[in-house]
Amino acid sequence: MSKQNNILIKNKKASFDYEFVETFVAGIVLTGTEIKSVRLGKASLVDTYCVLIKNELWVKNMNITEYSYGSYNNHVARRERKLLLNRKEIKTIDNLSKNAGFTVVPTKMFINEKGLAKVVIAVAKGKKEYDKRQSLKEKDDRREMDRMFKK
């Protein structure tokens, strides 16, 4: 039973706006029509963030487009979704995110080899404006070097 699992949804803006301190892979609780939309690649992590509520981690503002073949059972596109982590990981995330300037953001969403949806979350520290300029400069330098070596 080999499946073609090449679904990878990225939050590109997060790597530009934040410096990742530590990353975790979490499961996510989805309904039937939500997982079908994710498998079609109809999800977005733009402007998403994670919140700790009563020792549970929730992802907010994640957009999973309504399933086109869903009837009255279809889901709400933007709703809070629970992330599945063990107690030790939640405690680590809680301790790191309590520091000033730190937040928890989802960076990637993918389907693993078992067919389950997973979210890579990162405890991140916000970049300053000059850090962002430095990131852009490094990106341009890498692109220029790649052009030089391809000739």
C-alpha positions in Angstrom: 0.0 0.0 0.0 2.2 2.9 -1.2 0.6 6.3 -1.4 1.8 9.4 -3.2 2.1 11.8 -0.2 3.6 15.0 -1.7 1.3 17.4 0.1 3.4 20.1 1.7 1.9 23.4 2.8 4.4 26.0 4.0 4.2 29.3 5.9 7.0 31.2 4.0 6.2 34.4 5.8 7.0 32.9 9.2 10.6 32.1 8.3 11.0 35.7 7.2 9.3 37.3 10.2 10.7 35.0 12.9 13.8 33.2 14.0 13.0 29.7 14.9 14.3 28.5 18.3 12.9 25.0 18.5 10.5 23.0 16.3 8.0 20.2 17.1 5.9 17.9 14.9 2.3 17.8 16.1 -0.8 15.9 14.9 -3.9 17.9 14.2 -7.6 17.1 14.9 -9.5 17.5 11.6 -13.0 16.6 10.4 -13.7 14.4 7.4 -14.1 17.2 4.9 -11.1 19.1 6.3 -8.7 16.2 5.7 -10.0 15.7 2.1 -9.3 19.4 1.4 -5.8 19.1 2.9 -5.1 16.1 0.7 -6.1 18.3 -2.3 -3.7 21.0 -1.0 -6.4 23.5 -0.2 -5.0 24.8 3.0 -3.1 28.0 4.0 -0.9 28.7 7.0 -0.7 32.5 6.4 -1.3 34.5 9.5 -1.8 31.5 11.7 -0.6 31.2 15.3 -0.8 28.8 18.2 -2.3 29.4 21.7 -2.0 27.4 24.8 -5.5 27.0 26.5 -5.8 24.7 29.6 -2.7 22.7 28.8 -3.8 22.1 25.2 -2.3 23.7 22.1 -4.7 25.2 19.6 -3.9 26.6 16.2 -6.0 29.7 15.3 -6.8 31.4 12.0 -5.8 28.4 9.8 -7.7 28.4 6.5 -8.7 25.0 5.1 -11.0 25.7 2.1 -14.4 24.0 2.1 -14.4 20.7 0.4 -16.0 21.1 -3.1 -18.0 17.8 -2.9 -19.1 18.4 0.8 -22.8 18.8 1.3 -24.4 20.2 4.5 -21.6 18.3 6.4 -19.0 20.8 5.2 -16.7 22.5 7.7 -16.1 26.1 8.6 -13.0 27.4 6.7 -11.3 29.3 9.6 -11.9 27.6 13.0 -9.7 26.7 16.0 -8.1 23.3 15.6 -6.5 21.2 18.4 -2.9 20.1 18.0 -1.8 16.8 19.4 1.4 16.8 21.5 2.5 14.9 24.5 2.6 16.6 27.9 6.4 17.1 28.0 6.4 18.9 24.6 3.5 21.1 25.7 5.3 22.0 28.9 8.5 22.9 26.9 6.5 25.0 24.5 4.8 26.8 27.4 8.1 27.5 29.2 9.7 28.9 26.0 6.8 31.0 24.9 6.4 32.7 28.3 9.6 34.7 27.5 9.1 38.2 26.1 9.2 38.3 22.3 8.5 34.6 21.7 5.5 33.1 20.0 4.4 29.8 18.6 3.8 29.6 14.8 3.0 26.7 12.5 5.6 26.5 9.7 4.6 23.5 7.6 1.7 21.1 7.2 2.1 17.7 5.5 0.6 14.2 5.2 2.8 11.5 6.7 3.4 8.0 5.3 0.4 6.7 7.3 -1.9 9.3 5.7 -2.2 11.5 8.8 -2.0 15.3 8.8 0.9 16.7 10.7 1.9 20.3 11.5 5.4 21.4 12.2 5.3 24.2 14.8 8.1 26.4 15.9 8.7 28.4 19.0 10.0 31.6 17.4 11.5 35.0 18.3 10.4 38.0 16.2 13.1 39.5 13.9 13.9 43.1 13.9 13.8 45.2 10.7 17.6 44.9 10.2 17.5 41.1 10.7 14.9 41.0 7.9 17.1 43.1 5.6 20.0 40.7 6.4 17.9 37.7 5.5 17.0 39.3 2.1 20.6 40.1 1.4 21.7 36.5 2.2 18.9 35.2 -0.1 20.0 37.4 -2.9 23.6 36.4 -2.5 22.7 32.7 -2.6 20.6 33.3 -5.7 23.6 35.1 -7.4 26.0 32.4 -6.5 23.7 29.7 -7.9 23.5 31.7 -11.2 27.3 32.0 -11.4 27.8 28.2 -10.9 25.1 27.2 -13.4 26.9 29.1 -16.2 
